[in-house]
Amino acid sequence: MNLSSLSKIHYANYAHLAVITLGLIVSGTLFEFHLVSFLFGLTNIAIALYAYRQISTITKNISNTANIITQAVKDGNFENRQICVNDGGEIAELAWNINDLLTR
């Protein structure tokens, strides 16, 4: 199976969520309940869910940008632009630079 880097991170995040959840369940049922370890586990789950959301956003933006490039190259459609970029930083810069390139 030839997965992209983002897909691999997605699956690793799923595994991370499963291990943390299982660890919370096992530690809560087999050992004494400790509020601190429970809060750390919940915080870890919240961070993993945030990472999942960010990975989904990045994947969507990269896919949209790739589709615009494909339409420009394959179909000669240089009028298509990406107008809604849900991320900042390098991904947004890439999308806006491609828009500028297609304008010229």
Long-range contacts (C-beta under 8 A, 24 or more apart in sequence): 6-55, 6-58, 6-59, 6-62, 9-55, 10-52, 10-55, 10-59, 13-48, 13-51, 13-52, 13-55, 16-48, 17-45, 17-48, 17-49, 17-52, 20-44, 20-45, 20-48, 21-45, 57-86, 57-87, 58-87, 58-91, 60-86, 61-85, 61-86, 61-87, 61-91, 61-92, 61-95, 62-91, 64-95, 65-91, 65-94, 65-95, 65-98, 68-98, 68-102, 69-98, 72-102, 78-102
